[in-house]
C-alpha cells in the first residue's frame, strides 16, 4: 500500500502541474485579449488594399562597386611635406591631399624672373637699335649687313624673353601641382605615401573611390537575358542595412556570359546621397523580368516587420485590429504586392501600426496613397 501511494504521488503532482500550466496559458491569453480590449483606442490611418497589375521580379544577389576608382599620383617631383588626409576621410573635388616642398621651385622662379627682367631690358635696347638701323639704312648710311645684324639681335632677345616667360609659367604650374588635389569628390581608402618620402612623376599618393554614384553588379541567368532592359527601374536592399531600400536603374547589360555559370553581368546604378552605402556591401536586387500579373497590393507603410515575420494589421467593421502574416512581392511605387489573407477592399492600417495588439480597438481615419 505504501509503495503504491508513494509511486502514485509523482504522477498526481505532474498532472496537477501540467494542468496548472495549461490553465495559466489560457489565463494569459485571455488576459492579453482583455488587455487589448480595455486599452484606450488610439488614432490610426488606414487605406484600402487594391488589385493591381504587377510585373514579376527576378531577385538576384549582387555586390556594390564604385564606377570611379582612382590611384591619385603626383604630377611633379618633390618631397612630401604635409599629408592633409587620412584613410576614411571624405573629401570634395579639388581638396588638397598632400603638399610637396617647393623651396627649390621658388628659388628657380625668382632666378628666372630676374633673367626675364634683364632680357626685356636687352630687348628694349635691341628694338631702339633696330629702329635706328632702319633709318640709317634707308638713308644709305648703314649697310645691309649691319641692318641684318641689328634685326638678328632684336629677334634673339625676343626669343630669350619668350623662353624665360614660358619657363616661369612652367615653374608656376609646377608650384600649383605641388599641391596634390582630389580629382573628384570621394573617400580616401588607401594612403600610399608618407611625410618625408620623395615622389617622382607618377608616384602614387592616395587611392580614392567615389561614393556619390555607385553600381551594383549582379549575374543574371541566361534564360532571363532577353527580358532585361537598359534603364529599367529596380529595388535594392542591403544585408548590412535592414529596413533600408534604395532604387536604381539598369545602366549596363554586358552581352558576354560566364562560360562556366552561363550568367550575364548586369550593372545597376544608384545614388548614394546620404552616404549610407559602402563599396563591397552585399545587396539584393529586384529586377523586372517576365510578364505582369494581377495581385493584391497595399501601401508599403502597412507592412510591419516583427522579428523574421512581416505582418499587416487589418481594421474590421467594428473598429478592432486583426494581425495577419504576409509575404511581400514586387513593389509598385509606394505600394507592394502581398500574399496572405488580405483582399482588395480590406482596410489596412498604414499609420500608428507599430505597437498595435490583436483585438485592440482603434479610431481609424482614411488616408490616400496614389498608385503609379
DOLUMLO-953400 format. One line per 2 residues: number of its first residue (from 1); their letters; for each residue x, y, z of N, C-alpha, C. Coordinates in steps of 0.05 Angstrom, whole numbers, padded with zeros to 5 digits. Layout:
// DOLUMLO-953400
NUM	A	X:Y:Z:X:Y:Z:X:Y:Z; ... .
***
This chain:
// DOLUMLO-953400
1	XX	00017:-00024:00000:00000:00000:00000:00017:00025:00000; 00037:00025:00018:00054:00049:00019:00069:00053:-00007 .
3	XX	00077:00028:-00018:00092:00030:-00043:00075:00042:-00065; 00049:00034:-00066:00031:00045:-00087:00026:00074:-00083 .
5	XX	00021:00082:-00057:00016:00110:-00052:00040:00127:-00060; 00064:00117:-00053:00088:00132:-00059:00093:00135:-00089 .
7	XX	00087:00112:-00103:00092:00113:-00132:00071:00130:-00146; 00047:00134:-00134:00026:00150:-00146:00029:00179:-00142 .
9	XX	00044:00187:-00122:00045:00216:-00116:00058:00233:-00139; 00081:00224:-00150:00093:00240:-00171:00074:00243:-00195 .
11	XX	00059:00222:-00201:00041:00224:-00224:00020:00244:-00219; 00009:00244:-00194:-00011:00263:-00187:00000:00292:-00188 .
13	XX	00024:00295:-00178:00036:00322:-00178:00040:00332:-00206; 00050:00314:-00224:00055:00323:-00251:00029:00330:-00266 .
15	XX	00008:00314:-00260:-00018:00320:-00273:-00028:00347:-00264; -00025:00352:-00237:-00033:00378:-00228:-00016:00400:-00240 .
17	XX	00011:00395:-00242:00029:00415:-00253:00022:00421:-00282; 00018:00400:-00299:00012:00404:-00327:-00015:00419:-00330 .
19	XX	-00034:00411:-00315:-00060:00425:-00316:-00058:00453:-00308; -00040:00459:-00288:-00036:00487:-00280:-00024:00504:-00302 .
21	XX	-00005:00492:-00316:00009:00507:-00338:-00011:00513:-00360; -00028:00493:-00367:-00048:00498:-00388:-00067:00520:-00379 .
23	XX	-00076:00518:-00354:-00094:00538:-00344:-00081:00566:-00344; -00055:00566:-00337:-00040:00592:-00336:-00039:00604:-00364 .
25	XX	-00032:00587:-00384:-00030:00598:-00412:-00057:00608:-00421; -00078:00593:-00415:-00105:00602:-00424:-00111:00629:-00410 .
27	XX	-00104:00630:-00385:-00109:00655:-00370:-00094:00678:-00381; -00068:00673:-00389:-00052:00695:-00400:-00063:00704:-00427 .
29	XX	-00072:00685:-00444:-00084:00692:-00469:-00109:00709:-00466; -00126:00700:-00447:-00150:00716:-00442:-00144:00743:-00431 .
31	XX	-00123:00743:-00413:-00115:00769:-00402:-00105:00788:-00423; -00089:00777:-00443:-00078:00793:-00464:-00101:00804:-00482 .
33	XX	-00120:00787:-00488:-00143:00796:-00504:-00159:00817:-00489; -00163:00812:-00463:-00178:00831:-00447:-00163:00858:-00446 .
35	XX	-00136:00856:-00443:-00119:00880:-00442:-00122:00896:-00467; -00122:00882:-00490:-00124:00896:-00516:-00151:00910:-00518 .
37	XX	-00172:00897:-00508:-00199:00909:-00509:-00202:00933:-00490; -00188:00931:-00467:-00191:00952:-00447:-00173:00976:-00452 .
39	XX	-00153:00973:-00470:-00135:00995:-00475:-00150:01018:-00490; -00142:01043:-00485:-00155:01065:-00500:-00151:01062:-00530 .
41	XX	-00170:01072:-00545:-00170:01069:-00574:-00152:01091:-00586; -00128:01083:-00596:-00110:01104:-00607:-00119:01111:-00636 .
43	XX	-00112:01135:-00645:-00118:01142:-00673:-00099:01128:-00692; -00110:01118:-00714:-00094:01106:-00735:-00104:01116:-00762 .
45	XX	-00087:01112:-00783:-00096:01118:-00810:-00096:01092:-00826; -00115:01089:-00844:-00118:01065:-00859:-00122:01071:-00888 .
47	XX	-00117:01051:-00905:-00121:01052:-00934:-00132:01026:-00943; -00149:01026:-00963:-00160:01001:-00973:-00140:00987:-00991 .
49	XX	-00136:00960:-00987:-00120:00944:-01005:-00133:00944:-01033; -00117:00941:-01054:-00127:00941:-01081:-00116:00918:-01097 .
51	XX	-00128:00914:-01120:-00117:00896:-01140:-00103:00913:-01161; -00079:00904:-01170:-00064:00920:-01189:-00047:00901:-01206 .
53	XX	-00040:00910:-01230:-00023:00896:-01248:00006:00899:-01238; 00019:00876:-01234:00046:00876:-01222:00064:00860:-01241 .
55	XX	00089:00870:-01244:00108:00855:-01260:00124:00836:-01243; 00129:00812:-01253:00144:00793:-01238:00173:00803:-01236 .
57	XX	00185:00796:-01213:00212:00806:-01207:00232:00783:-01205; 00256:00788:-01214:00278:00770:-01211:00296:00780:-01189 .
59	XX	00298:00765:-01167:00314:00773:-01144:00341:00760:-01146; 00362:00778:-01147:00389:00768:-01151:00408:00781:-01130 .
61	XX	00427:00765:-01120:00447:00777:-01102:00468:00792:-01118; 00479:00812:-01106:00500:00828:-01120:00519:00841:-01100 .
63	XX	00538:00855:-01111:00558:00869:-01095:00560:00898:-01104; 00563:00915:-01084:00565:00944:-01090:00593:00950:-01100 .
65	XX	00595:00965:-01122:00620:00974:-01133:00620:01004:-01137; 00643:01016:-01139:00645:01044:-01146:00655:01046:-01175 .
67	XX	00640:01060:-01193:00649:01062:-01220:00673:01081:-01223; 00679:01097:-01203:00701:01115:-01204:00721:01108:-01181 .
69	XX	00743:01095:-01189:00764:01089:-01170:00790:01100:-01182; 00805:01115:-01166:00829:01128:-01177:00852:01125:-01158 .
71	XX	00875:01119:-01170:00900:01120:-01155:00913:01147:-01161; 00909:01166:-01143:00918:01194:-01148:00948:01195:-01146 .
73	XX	00961:01206:-01167:00990:01206:-01169:01001:01235:-01170; 01026:01238:-01164:01039:01264:-01165:01047:01271:-01194 .
75	XX	01042:01296:-01202:01049:01305:-01229:01077:01317:-01230; 01090:01321:-01206:01116:01333:-01206:01133:01317:-01186 .
77	XX	01160:01321:-01187:01178:01310:-01167:01177:01328:-01143; 01182:01315:-01120:01184:01331:-01096:01183:01314:-01070 .
79	XX	01190:01327:-01048:01190:01315:-01022:01163:01321:-01008; 01150:01300:-00998:01125:01304:-00984:01129:01319:-00958 .
81	XX	01117:01343:-00957:01120:01360:-00933:01096:01357:-00914; 01072:01354:-00926:01048:01351:-00909:01029:01331:-00923 .
83	XX	01016:01315:-00906:00994:01298:-00915:00968:01309:-00903; 00949:01317:-00919:00926:01330:-00909:00902:01311:-00903 .
85	XX	00905:01286:-00910:00882:01267:-00907:00892:01241:-00894; 00872:01227:-00883:00877:01200:-00872:00858:01181:-00886 .
87	XX	00863:01155:-00883:00845:01135:-00894:00818:01138:-00882; 00797:01138:-00899:00770:01141:-00889:00759:01169:-00891 .
89	XX	00777:01189:-00897:00768:01217:-00899:00751:01220:-00925; 00730:01235:-00922:00713:01243:-00945:00721:01271:-00954 .
91	XX	00728:01274:-00979:00738:01299:-00989:00722:01308:-01013; 00722:01334:-01017:00708:01345:-01041:00728:01347:-01064 .
93	XX	00717:01351:-01087:00734:01354:-01111:00751:01379:-01108; 00777:01377:-01113:00796:01399:-01111:00808:01403:-01083 .
95	XX	00799:01387:-01064:00811:01389:-01036:00840:01380:-01036; 00858:01394:-01021:00886:01385:-01021:00889:01359:-01006 .
97	XX	00905:01341:-01019:00911:01315:-01007:00939:01314:-00995; 00958:01326:-01008:00986:01327:-00999:00999:01352:-01010 .
99	XX	01020:01361:-00995:01036:01385:-01003:01065:01376:-01006; 01077:01383:-01029:01105:01378:-01033:01122:01402:-01026 .
101	XX	01147:01398:-01018:01164:01420:-01012:01170:01436:-01038; 01168:01462:-01036:01170:01479:-01061:01194:01498:-01060 .
103	XX	01212:01496:-01040:01233:01516:-01037:01250:01518:-01063; 01258:01495:-01074:01275:01496:-01098:01260:01508:-01122 .
105	XX	01234:01503:-01124:01219:01515:-01146:01217:01545:-01142; 01213:01554:-01118:01211:01583:-01113:01237:01597:-01119 .
107	XX	01260:01584:-01113:01286:01596:-01120:01289:01598:-01150; 01282:01576:-01164:01283:01577:-01193:01266:01598:-01205 .
109	XX	01242:01602:-01193:01224:01622:-01203:01235:01650:-01200; 01247:01656:-01177:01259:01682:-01173:01282:01687:-01192 .
111	XX	01299:01667:-01196:01322:01670:-01214:01312:01675:-01243; 01292:01660:-01251:01282:01663:-01279:01268:01690:-01282 .
113	XX	01254:01699:-01262:01242:01726:-01264:01263:01748:-01266; 01285:01745:-01252:01307:01765:-01254:01319:01764:-01282 .
115	XX	01323:01740:-01293:01333:01738:-01320:01314:01749:-01341; 01288:01746:-01335:01268:01757:-01354:01269:01787:-01354 .
117	XX	01272:01799:-01330:01274:01829:-01329:01298:01838:-01345; 01321:01824:-01342:01345:01832:-01357:01340:01829:-01387 .
119	XX	01328:01806:-01395:01323:01801:-01424:01304:01822:-01436; 01284:01831:-01420:01266:01851:-01430:01280:01878:-01434 .
121	XX	01299:01884:-01416:01315:01908:-01420:01332:01907:-01445; 01345:01883:-01448:01361:01879:-01472:01344:01880:-01497 .
123	XX	01319:01869:-01495:01302:01870:-01519:01294:01899:-01525; 01290:01916:-01505:01283:01944:-01510:01306:01959:-01524 .
125	XX	01330:01953:-01514:01354:01965:-01526:01357:01956:-01555; 01352:01930:-01560:01355:01919:-01587:01333:01931:-01605 .
127	XX	01310:01937:-01595:01289:01949:-01610:01296:01978:-01619; 01308:01993:-01600:01318:02020:-01607:01339:02019:-01628 .
129	XX	01358:02000:-01625:01379:01997:-01644:01369:01990:-01672; 01348:01973:-01672:01337:01964:-01698:01323:01988:-01711 .
131	XX	01309:02004:-01696:01296:02028:-01708:01316:02047:-01720; 01338:02051:-01705:01359:02069:-01714:01372:02058:-01739 .
133	XX	01377:02032:-01739:01389:02019:-01762:01372:02021:-01787; 01346:02019:-01784:01328:02022:-01807:01329:02050:-01819 .
135	XX	01330:02070:-01801:01331:02097:-01812:01357:02102:-01827; 01379:02093:-01815:01405:02097:-01828:01407:02080:-01854 .
137	XX	01395:02057:-01854:01395:02040:-01878:01379:02053:-01900; 01357:02066:-01893:01340:02080:-01913:01356:02104:-01924 .
139	XX	01373:02116:-01908:01389:02139:-01917:01415:02130:-01931; 01418:02104:-01935:01442:02093:-01948:01467:02097:-01932 .
141	XX	01464:02101:-01906:01488:02105:-01889:01497:02078:-01878; 01478:02060:-01872:01484:02034:-01860:01481:02013:-01881 .
143	XX	01500:01994:-01880:01500:01972:-01899:01478:01952:-01892; 01472:01935:-01912:01452:01914:-01908:01461:01894:-01886 .
145	XX	01487:01889:-01885:01498:01870:-01865:01493:01881:-01837; 01498:01907:-01833:01494:01919:-01807:01464:01920:-01800 .
147	XX	01448:01924:-01820:01419:01923:-01816:01410:01895:-01807; 01420:01874:-01820:01414:01847:-01813:01423:01840:-01785 .
149	XX	01447:01850:-01777:01457:01845:-01750:01439:01857:-01729; 01429:01881:-01734:01410:01894:-01715:01384:01878:-01712 .
151	XX	01374:01868:-01735:01350:01853:-01735:01354:01826:-01721; 01377:01814:-01725:01383:01788:-01712:01384:01792:-01682 .
153	XX	01397:01814:-01673:01400:01819:-01644:01372:01823:-01631; 01355:01837:-01646:01327:01841:-01635:01313:01814:-01633 .
155	XX	01313:01798:-01654:01299:01772:-01654:01310:01753:-01632; 01337:01754:-01628:01349:01737:-01608:01338:01744:-01580 .
157	XX	01337:01769:-01574:01327:01777:-01547:01297:01773:-01544; 01282:01776:-01567:01254:01769:-01566:01250:01739:-01559 .
159	XX	01266:01722:-01572:01264:01694:-01566:01272:01687:-01538; 01292:01702:-01527:01300:01697:-01499:01278:01705:-01480 .
161	XX	01265:01728:-01485:01242:01736:-01468:01220:01716:-01469; 01213:01706:-01493:01192:01686:-01495:01199:01660:-01480 .
163	XX	01224:01651:-01483:01232:01626:-01470:01231:01629:-01439; 01240:01652:-01429:01240:01656:-01400:01211:01658:-01389 .
165	XX	01194:01671:-01405:01166:01673:-01396:01153:01645:-01395; 01159:01628:-01415:01148:01601:-01415:01160:01585:-01392 .
167	XX	01186:01589:-01386:01198:01575:-01364:01185:01582:-01337; 01180:01608:-01334:01167:01618:-01309:01139:01607:-01307 .
169	XX	01124:01606:-01330:01097:01595:-01330:01098:01565:-01322; 01118:01550:-01331:01121:01522:-01323:01127:01519:-01294 .
171	XX	01144:01537:-01283:01150:01535:-01254:01125:01541:-01238; 01110:01561:-01246:01085:01567:-01232:01066:01544:-01233 .
173	XX	01064:01530:-01256:01047:01507:-01258:01057:01484:-01239; 01083:01480:-01238:01094:01460:-01220:01089:01467:-01191 .
175	XX	01089:01493:-01185:01083:01502:-01157:01053:01495:-01151; 01036:01500:-01170:01008:01493:-01166:01004:01463:-01163 .
177	XX	01019:01447:-01180:01016:01418:-01178:01030:01406:-01154; 01046:01422:-01140:01058:01413:-01116:01038:01409:-01093 .
179	XX	01014:01422:-01097:00991:01416:-01080:00975:01395:-01095; 00976:01370:-01086:00962:01348:-01099:00934:01348:-01089 .
181	XX	00915:01351:-01108:00887:01355:-01101:00870:01331:-01110; 00847:01328:-01097:00828:01307:-01104:00816:01312:-01131 .
183	XX	00817:01293:-01150:00806:01297:-01176:00775:01295:-01177; 00763:01285:-01156:00734:01283:-01154:00727:01281:-01124 .
185	XX	00701:01285:-01118:00692:01281:-01091:00690:01252:-01085; 00701:01244:-01062:00700:01215:-01055:00713:01210:-01028 .
187	XX	00721:01185:-01024:00732:01177:-00998:00760:01165:-01003; 00779:01173:-00985:00806:01162:-00986:00805:01134:-00974 .
189	XX	00812:01114:-00989:00811:01086:-00979:00839:01075:-00973; 00860:01086:-00986:00887:01076:-00981:00907:01099:-00983 .
191	XX	00925:01101:-00964:00946:01121:-00965:00971:01107:-00976; 00984:01119:-00996:01006:01107:-01010:01033:01120:-01005 .
193	XX	01034:01141:-00989:01059:01155:-00984:01060:01165:-00956; 01083:01176:-00947:01086:01186:-00920:01102:01213:-00921 .
195	XX	01100:01228:-00900:01115:01253:-00898:01145:01246:-00899; 01160:01262:-00915:01189:01258:-00919:01196:01240:-00942 .
197	XX	01177:01228:-00955:01182:01210:-00977:01185:01226:-01003; 01204:01217:-01019:01209:01231:-01045:01190:01218:-01066 .
199	XX	01177:01236:-01081:01159:01227:-01102:01170:01234:-01129; 01169:01215:-01147:01175:01221:-01175:01149:01227:-01189 .
201	XX	01151:01235:-01214:01127:01240:-01230:01113:01213:-01234; 01087:01212:-01226:01072:01188:-01228:01072:01171:-01203 .
203	XX	01086:01179:-01182:01086:01164:-01157:01058:01166:-01144; 01047:01143:-01134:01021:01144:-01121:01021:01159:-01095 .
205	XX	00999:01173:-01089:00996:01188:-01064:00974:01175:-01047; 00950:01173:-01058:00927:01160:-01044:00910:01146:-01065 .
207	XX	00894:01127:-01055:00874:01114:-01072:00846:01124:-01063; 00830:01132:-01081:00804:01144:-01075:00782:01129:-01090 .
209	XX	00758:01128:-01078:00734:01118:-01091:00712:01139:-01089; 00696:01141:-01109:00673:01159:-01108:00649:01144:-01097 .
211	XX	00635:01156:-01077:00612:01143:-01065:00586:01157:-01071; 00587:01178:-01087:00563:01193:-01094:00545:01176:-01113 .
213	XX	00558:01164:-01133:00544:01147:-01152:00557:01119:-01150; 00541:01099:-01144:00551:01072:-01142:00538:01053:-01162 .
215	XX	00549:01029:-01164:00537:01009:-01181:00535:00983:-01165; 00514:00968:-01171:00512:00941:-01160:00514:00921:-01184 .
217	XX	00533:00902:-01181:00537:00883:-01203:00524:00856:-01195; 00506:00847:-01212:00493:00821:-01208:00498:00803:-01232 .
219	XX	00494:00777:-01228:00497:00758:-01250:00470:00747:-01257; 00459:00752:-01280:00432:00744:-01288:00434:00717:-01304 .
221	XX	00418:00697:-01297:00418:00672:-01313:00411:00678:-01342; 00422:00661:-01360:00419:00667:-01389:00390:00666:-01398 .
223	XX	00372:00650:-01384:00344:00649:-01393:00329:00675:-01389; 00341:00693:-01373:00328:00720:-01369:00341:00742:-01386 .
225	XX	00362:00735:-01401:00377:00755:-01415:00360:00772:-01433; 00342:00759:-01449:00326:00774:-01468:00304:00791:-01455 .
227	XX	00299:00787:-01429:00278:00801:-01415:00289:00826:-01401; 00315:00829:-01399:00327:00851:-01384:00328:00875:-01403 .
229	XX	00322:00899:-01392:00321:00923:-01408:00339:00945:-01395; 00356:00958:-01411:00372:00981:-01400:00353:01003:-01391 .
231	XX	00359:01015:-01369:00343:01037:-01358:00320:01027:-01341; 00316:01001:-01338:00294:00991:-01322:00298:00998:-01292 .
233	XX	00277:01006:-01279:00278:01013:-01250:00280:00988:-01233; 00296:00989:-01212:00300:00966:-01194:00298:00975:-01165 .
235	XX	00291:00955:-01148:00293:00960:-01119:00317:00945:-01108; 00331:00957:-01089:00355:00946:-01078:00354:00947:-01048 .
237	XX	00360:00924:-01035:00363:00922:-01006:00391:00913:-00999; 00399:00917:-00974:00426:00911:-00966:00426:00895:-00940 .
239	XX	00442:00875:-00940:00444:00858:-00916:00453:00874:-00891; 00470:00893:-00895:00481:00909:-00873:00463:00932:-00865 .
241	XX	00441:00937:-00880:00424:00960:-00875:00395:00950:-00874; 00387:00935:-00853:00360:00925:-00851:00340:00947:-00850 .
243	XX	00318:00944:-00866:00297:00964:-00867:00302:00987:-00887; 00326:00987:-00899:00333:01009:-00918:00330:00997:-00946 .
245	XX	00317:01012:-00964:00314:01004:-00992:00321:01027:-01010; 00337:01022:-01030:00345:01042:-01049:00333:01034:-01076 .
247	XX	00332:01054:-01094:00322:01050:-01121:00345:01055:-01140; 00346:01040:-01161:00367:01043:-01181:00357:01038:-01209 .
249	XX	00374:01041:-01229:00367:01035:-01256:00389:01018:-01269; 00380:01001:-01287:00399:00984:-01301:00415:01002:-01320 .
251	XX	00442:01003:-01315:00459:01021:-01330:00474:01006:-01352; 00477:00979:-01349:00492:00964:-01369:00485:00935:-01367 .
253	XX	00481:00922:-01390:00477:00893:-01392:00500:00883:-01410; 00518:00869:-01399:00542:00861:-01413:00537:00835:-01428 .
255	XX	00537:00835:-01455:00528:00812:-01470:00549:00790:-01474; 00563:00784:-01453:00582:00762:-01454:00579:00745:-01429 .
257	XX	00571:00720:-01432:00564:00703:-01409:00590:00691:-01397; 00588:00685:-01372:00609:00670:-01359:00608:00641:-01370 .
259	XX	00630:00631:-01381:00629:00604:-01394:00622:00581:-01376; 00627:00585:-01350:00621:00563:-01331:00592:00566:-01320 .
261	XX	00586:00589:-01310:00559:00593:-01297:00537:00600:-01316; 00544:00608:-01341:00524:00617:-01361:00506:00640:-01350 .
263	XX	00519:00659:-01338:00505:00683:-01328:00517:00707:-01341; 00500:00728:-01344:00508:00753:-01356:00511:00775:-01335 .
265	XX	00533:00790:-01335:00536:00812:-01316:00516:00835:-01322; 00503:00845:-01301:00485:00867:-01304:00493:00888:-01282 .
267	XX	00495:00913:-01290:00502:00935:-01272:00479:00953:-01267; 00474:00959:-01242:00452:00976:-01234:00464:01001:-01220 .
269	XX	00458:01024:-01231:00469:01049:-01219:00450:01061:-01199; 00460:01071:-01177:00443:01083:-01157:00458:01106:-01144 .
271	XX	00442:01125:-01134:00454:01149:-01120:00457:01142:-01090; 00479:01153:-01079:00485:01149:-01051:00488:01176:-01037 .
273	XX	00468:01192:-01040:00470:01220:-01030:00473:01221:-00999; 00462:01201:-00985:00464:01201:-00956:00490:01188:-00946 .
275	XX	00504:01175:-00964:00530:01163:-00957:00527:01138:-00940; 00503:01125:-00940:00499:01102:-00923:00510:01076:-00935 .
277	XX	00513:01076:-00961:00521:01051:-00975:00551:01051:-00979; 00564:01029:-00973:00593:01026:-00976:00600:01007:-00998 .
279	XX	00623:01012:-01010:00633:00994:-01031:00639:00967:-01020; 00630:00946:-01034:00634:00919:-01024:00611:00907:-01009 .
281	XX	00590:00923:-01003:00567:00913:-00989:00552:00892:-01006; 00540:00872:-00992:00523:00853:-01006:00495:00865:-01009 .
283	XX	00484:00860:-01033:00458:00872:-01039:00440:00851:-01052; 00414:00856:-01050:00393:00841:-01064:00379:00859:-01083 .
285	XX	00379:00852:-01109:00367:00869:-01129:00342:00856:-01141; 00321:00871:-01142:00296:00862:-01154:00294:00873:-01182 .
287	XX	00299:00856:-01202:00299:00864:-01230:00272:00857:-01243; 00259:00875:-01257:00235:00868:-01272:00242:00849:-01294 .
289	XX	00228:00826:-01294:00234:00806:-01315:00209:00788:-01318; 00199:00786:-01342:00176:00769:-01347:00150:00785:-01349 .
291	XX	00128:00769:-01350:00101:00781:-01355:00090:00793:-01329; 00069:00808:-01332:00055:00820:-01310:00032:00802:-01300 .
293	XX	00022:00806:-01276:00000:00791:-01265:-00015:00808:-01246; -00040:00800:-01240:-00057:00814:-01221:-00050:00805:-01193 .
295	XX	-00048:00825:-01174:-00040:00818:-01147:-00054:00838:-01128; -00057:00829:-01103:-00066:00847:-01082:-00043:00864:-01073 .
297	XX	-00047:00890:-01073:-00025:00909:-01064:-00035:00926:-01041; -00016:00932:-01024:-00021:00950:-01001:00002:00970:-01000 .
299	XX	-00003:00994:-00987:00020:01012:-00984:00043:00999:-00968; 00067:01006:-00975:00090:00995:-00961:00089:01002:-00932 .
301	XX	00077:01025:-00925:00075:01032:-00896:00057:01013:-00880; 00041:00997:-00894:00023:00979:-00880:00038:00954:-00871 .
303	XX	00061:00948:-00882:00076:00923:-00875:00094:00929:-00852; 00091:00914:-00830:00107:00917:-00806:00124:00891:-00803 .
305	XX	00150:00895:-00799:00167:00872:-00794:00169:00867:-00764; 00162:00843:-00755:00164:00834:-00727:00181:00810:-00726 .
307	XX	00206:00814:-00719:00226:00792:-00719:00231:00784:-00748; 00228:00758:-00753:00232:00748:-00780:00206:00748:-00797 .
309	XX	00184:00759:-00786:00158:00757:-00799:00149:00785:-00807; 00135:00786:-00830:00122:00810:-00839:00092:00808:-00835 .
311	XX	00080:00828:-00824:00052:00827:-00817:00038:00853:-00827; 00011:00850:-00830:-00006:00873:-00837:-00028:00873:-00816 .
313	XX	-00036:00897:-00807:-00058:00899:-00788:-00083:00909:-00804; -00104:00892:-00802:-00129:00899:-00815:-00148:00912:-00795 .
315	XX	-00165:00929:-00805:-00185:00942:-00789:-00212:00932:-00797; -00226:00918:-00778:-00253:00907:-00786:-00275:00928:-00782 .
317	XX	-00300:00920:-00787:-00322:00939:-00786:-00328:00948:-00758; -00319:00934:-00738:-00325:00942:-00710:-00302:00959:-00698 .
319	XX	-00283:00967:-00715:-00261:00983:-00705:-00240:00968:-00690; -00239:00941:-00693:-00219:00924:-00679:-00197:00916:-00699 .
321	XX	-00174:00910:-00688:-00150:00905:-00704:-00146:00875:-00706; -00139:00866:-00731:-00132:00838:-00736:-00104:00837:-00748 .
323	XX	-00087:00820:-00736:-00059:00817:-00745:-00057:00793:-00764; -00047:00798:-00788:-00045:00776:-00807:-00017:00775:-00819 .
325	XX	-00005:00752:-00821:00022:00749:-00833:00020:00750:-00863; 00040:00762:-00876:00040:00764:-00905:00068:00759:-00916 .
327	XX	00070:00754:-00942:00095:00754:-00956:00094:00776:-00977; 00115:00793:-00977:00115:00815:-00996:00128:00806:-01023 .
329	XX	00118:00819:-01044:00129:00813:-01071:00139:00838:-01085; 00131:00841:-01109:00141:00864:-01126:00130:00890:-01115 .
331	XX	00146:00911:-01117:00138:00938:-01109:00125:00952:-01133; 00106:00969:-01127:00093:00986:-01147:00093:01014:-01136 .
333	XX	00114:01029:-01140:00117:01055:-01128:00117:01053:-01098; 00098:01067:-01084:00097:01066:-01055:00079:01043:-01045 .
335	XX	00071:01025:-01064:00055:01001:-01057:00072:00976:-01061; 00062:00954:-01050:00077:00929:-01052:00056:00906:-01054 .
337	XX	00062:00886:-01070:00044:00863:-01072:00048:00846:-01047; 00026:00834:-01037:00027:00817:-01014:00012:00791:-01020 .
339	XX	00023:00770:-01008:00010:00743:-01009:00002:00736:-00980; -00024:00731:-00976:-00034:00725:-00950:-00064:00731:-00948 .
341	XX	-00075:00730:-00924:-00104:00734:-00921:-00112:00763:-00923; -00103:00777:-00944:-00111:00805:-00949:-00124:00806:-00976 .
343	XX	-00148:00818:-00978:-00162:00820:-01003:-00167:00850:-01010; -00171:00854:-01035:-00177:00881:-01044:-00202:00891:-01030 .
345	XX	-00201:00916:-01019:-00223:00927:-01004:-00218:00926:-00974; -00201:00908:-00965:-00194:00907:-00936:-00181:00933:-00927 .
347	XX	-00188:00942:-00903:-00175:00966:-00893:-00149:00958:-00879; -00127:00967:-00889:-00101:00961:-00877:-00090:00987:-00864 .
349	XX	-00080:00983:-00840:-00071:01006:-00824:-00043:01014:-00833; -00039:01039:-00840:-00014:01049:-00851:00001:01069:-00832 .
351	XX	-00013:01080:-00812:-00001:01098:-00793:-00010:01089:-00765; 00009:01089:-00746:00002:01080:-00719:00001:01050:-00715 .
353	XX	00014:01035:-00734:00012:01006:-00733:00036:00993:-00719; 00054:01008:-00708:00078:00996:-00696:00073:00982:-00670 .
355	XX	00054:00991:-00654:00051:00979:-00627:00022:00968:-00623; 00009:00961:-00644:-00018:00951:-00641:-00019:00922:-00631 .
357	XX	-00040:00915:-00617:-00045:00887:-00608:-00069:00876:-00622; -00069:00850:-00628:-00093:00837:-00640:-00117:00841:-00622 .
359	XX	-00140:00849:-00634:-00164:00853:-00619:-00167:00881:-00608; -00147:00897:-00609:-00148:00924:-00598:-00167:00942:-00615 .
361	XX	-00182:00958:-00602:-00200:00977:-00617:-00185:01003:-00622; -00189:01015:-00645:-00175:01039:-00653:-00195:01058:-00666 .
363	XX	-00186:01083:-00668:-00202:01104:-00682:-00189:01108:-00710; -00201:01098:-00730:-00190:01098:-00757:-00198:01122:-00773 .
365	XX	-00179:01132:-00789:-00185:01154:-00808:-00172:01147:-00834; -00187:01150:-00856:-00176:01142:-00883:-00152:01159:-00891 .
367	XX	-00134:01147:-00907:-00111:01161:-00917:-00106:01151:-00946; -00102:01169:-00964:-00099:01162:-00992:-00070:01158:-01000 .
369	XX	-00065:01137:-01016:-00039:01133:-01028:-00043:01131:-01058; -00027:01144:-01073:-00031:01144:-01102:-00016:01121:-01115 .
371	XX	-00031:01106:-01131:-00019:01084:-01146:-00006:01095:-01172; 00018:01084:-01179:00031:01094:-01204:00013:01090:-01228 .
***
